[in-house]
Amino acid sequence: MNTSTKPRLMAFVYRCGDNTTQSITVLV
């Protein structure tokens, strides 16, 4: 993944909060 995409996904994870695990699974 590009470094530009990573911060976006991280911000998305922080925004989700409850769906953090789900977002991490998507990252993997």
C-alpha positions in Angstrom: 0.0 0.0 0.0 1.1 3.6 -0.6 2.1 5.8 2.2 -0.6 8.2 1.0 -3.3 5.6 1.5 -2.2 4.5 4.9 -2.9 7.8 6.7 -6.4 7.9 5.1 -7.2 4.4 6.3 -5.8 5.1 9.8 -8.1 8.2 10.0 -11.0 6.0 8.8 -10.2 3.5 11.6 -10.1 6.3 14.2 -13.4 7.7 12.9 -15.1 4.3 13.0 -14.1 3.6 16.6 -16.4 0.6 17.1 -15.6 -0.9 13.7 -11.9 -0.7 14.4 -11.4 -4.4 14.2 -13.4 -4.6 10.9 -11.3 -1.8 9.4 -8.1 -3.5 10.4 -9.3 -6.7 8.8 -9.9 -4.8 5.6 -6.3 -3.5 5.8 -5.0 -7.0 6.0 
